[in-house]
């Protein structure tokens, strides 16, 4: 079972900005985005978009 907390958009944005400024190497940023729930957030957004369009 996955015990990760729900995705935190603010944390994901902070990780992204670290990459944009060159603070953090791309591999570390990808790892951070993955563990912070980027996939789950994207899945939820796609589901919401699909529901709104239908």
Phi, psi and omega in degrees: 000142181272120183259017180289146176290165178299158180302141179244100183304323180295319179292319178298317178297319179299318178297318179299315181295327175299322179291316182299324181275353180082011180294322187233137179297151183306320181298320179291320179298314179301318178298315179298316180297320180295311183287339179273358172098027180302315181300314181298320179295316179296319178300316180296319179295319179295318178298317179296318180295318180296320180292319180293325183284335186272000000 
